[in-house]
Amino acid sequence: MIQYLGLADLLLIGEAVLGIPAETLALTTDLALADSALNAPVASYAGTEAHPGFAAKAAVLCARLCRNHPFVDGNKRVAYEALREFVARNGREWIAPKGDYPAGDETVKIIWGLAAGRVSEADFTTWVSARLGGEA
């Protein structure tokens, strides 16, 4: 059974990434946009999942957080860390691209492209899928 992130989880991730207390983020974040992004991986219609498969769920979570822009600042960083938390919470391992550290060049490029609309959710799902280790 997949464990999804909730609003409190996202605010705590935001606190860790941005260095702003979760309580303050709750006052300055568009909670409706955050909630929409958090619920995207669960979306279904007439019993058919909109995003079947773990990689698709992880990718749509990150993509919607990037594109919905619920935080005043730091949306891409928070979205990426939310992706990694979602993966870890579900017993999977996130495998960073080879040569990505210390600067994170490939990851930064793909997340920026995703946020700007240059990388599709389908292409991002493929990228995420290649970085998942272990079975849920």
Secondary structure as UniProt FT lines:
FT   HELIX           7..18
FT   HELIX           22..28
FT   HELIX           31..39
FT   HELIX           40..42
FT   STRAND          44..45
FT   TURN            46..47
FT   STRAND          48..49
FT   HELIX           54..68
FT   HELIX           75..89
FT   TURN            90..91
FT   STRAND          93..94
FT   TURN            98..99
FT   TURN            101..103
FT   HELIX           105..116
FT   HELIX           121..129
FT   TURN            130..131
FT   STRAND          132..133
//
